Amino acid sequence: MQKVVQYIKHHKLFSPDDKILVALSGGADSVALLRLLLSLEYTCEAAHCNFHLRGAESDRDEHFVRQLCLDHRVTLHTVHFNTEQEAKERHISIEMAARELRYTWFEKTRKACSAAVTAVAHHQDDSVETLLLNLIRGTGINGLRGIRPRNGHIVRPLLCLDRKEIVSYLESIGQAYVTDSTNLQDEYTRNKIRLNLLPMMQEINPSIKESILKTAEHLDDAASIYNIGIEEAKLRVKTPEGINIDALMQEAAPETVLFEILHPLGFNTAQTRDIYRTLDGQSGKAFATSGWRVIKDRDSLLIEPIQKVVKPLLEIKEYPYTPDFMIPRDRATACFDADKLKHPLSLRLCRQGDRFVPFGMRGRKKVSDYLTDRKFSLLHKERQWVLCCGDDIIWLVGERADNRFRIDEKTRKVLVISTTDR
């Protein structure tokens, strides 16, 4: 079809000499994509995923795809996934698990067979549905751009066609295809849009799909300008630890900038709004996704991946104290009068209300105040380990020893404690 030829050229999706890996499900869209590319004399291989989500129907699809590729002498790559188990183990939806499994395997297969791109069969109706789906769920301007012709090595040559044109093409060449029964059921959100919402919108405006796609084109241009501005804003507000709140508030649309920084980390619109409302509040408020967390800390929003706090390894050695003993000066080592340590040593994270006597001082000081004086962030404070002798803190590990257990003129034995790399 000439429309597809022009679309491929206009968007520079691939060249005539490129090998193309076609994502082939067996449905009308992917079958049309393969037959079109073969008719245009492109070198193609095919990739089929069996997600085992529809029982015998999944195996039927694989059998159909195998026969289709055999008939047209196309090399076929197949893979089987336990999609439900993957979704359960990762605590994500089945749809999300299938998507991630599919695209990860496509890229691996593309590289293995030396294909230039992987072609998937999204078309105009898919783009309209995606835009409406994002609008319903809540999204920034980038979610209203529709489906892009290219995303890295993924290309979509059929975005210039609608579903009716694809089915008409298959009928014209007498090509059969399989039908996914779930596409005919009002089961998933996308199908509700396809089967219920769009028909209602077409009653109001018979050309609603064309109108939505034209709007998406305008938003695509606007998003290109928008993204340049967002990247410049990120450079102004981001720090190695997170976000500088004063700099963020000087932006023309601070909440939008905040959303664009946090959304890729899994924070949704509602969470971003809640975080934004804490910017002029007290320190300590924390927000988290499955992989990241944000903490309000004085004039910053601290951002860090959620990770297990690693307990430091300590090396403990005892020496007789002699006049020529050299006390190490690095923070990774602390020296104590061994005879002053009357109880077993224990290692733990610091707690609210902990106090110690910093080396060189006489009075007690809150550990939190000491760390604040040292300009430690809340995240750093949470990871501060303390070495205790009974109930007394003798060392803020890697920071400062307690003055009560220092070496003095009466010391006979020295306990040297050092942190070691794992």
Secondary structure, DSSP 4 states (H G I P E B T S, - for coil): -HHHHHHHHHTT---TT-EEEEE--SSHHHHHHHHHHHHTT-EEEEEEEE---STHHHHHHHHHHHHHHHHTT-EEEEEE--HHHHHHHHT--HHHHHHHHHHHHHHHHHHHTT-SEEE----HHHHHHHHHHHHHH---GGGGS---SEETTEE-TTTTS-HHHHHHHHHHHT------GGGGSS-SHHHHIIIIIHHHHHHH-TTHHHHHHHHHHHHHHHHHHHHHHHHHHHHHHB-SSEEEHHHHHTSSSHHHHHHHHHGGGT--HHHHHHHHHTTTS-TT-EEE-SSEEEEEETTEEEEEE--PPPPPEEEEEEEE--TTPPPP-STTEEEEEGGG--S-EEEEE--TT-EE-BTT--S-EEHHHHHHHTT--HHHHHT-EEEEETTEEEEETTTEEBGGG---TT--EEEEEEEE--
